[in-house]
């Protein structure tokens, strides 16, 4: 008759192998999610940088054009600045809903 130790030994070996496999799977899932989130962040950051450069150039051109129409170049810059001031106020008052939507999107991307 086999001893109790020899009966439990294969069970312990299988449990150890299962634990190692589960840990390796968890590591791989973590690496997958991290790479997905970081690659998404980097691509969006690059897009935001190029959009910012485009918008800055466009705003300078619009300000100079408006200034040319009004006779003084600084009038165009005042109008463009006022426009962005109004947009800034709108964003300030809608900040909680924007923050909530962005937070939900980040959580959804991490969990899926």
Order of alpha helices (4+ residues) and beta strands (2+ residues): alpha-alpha-alpha
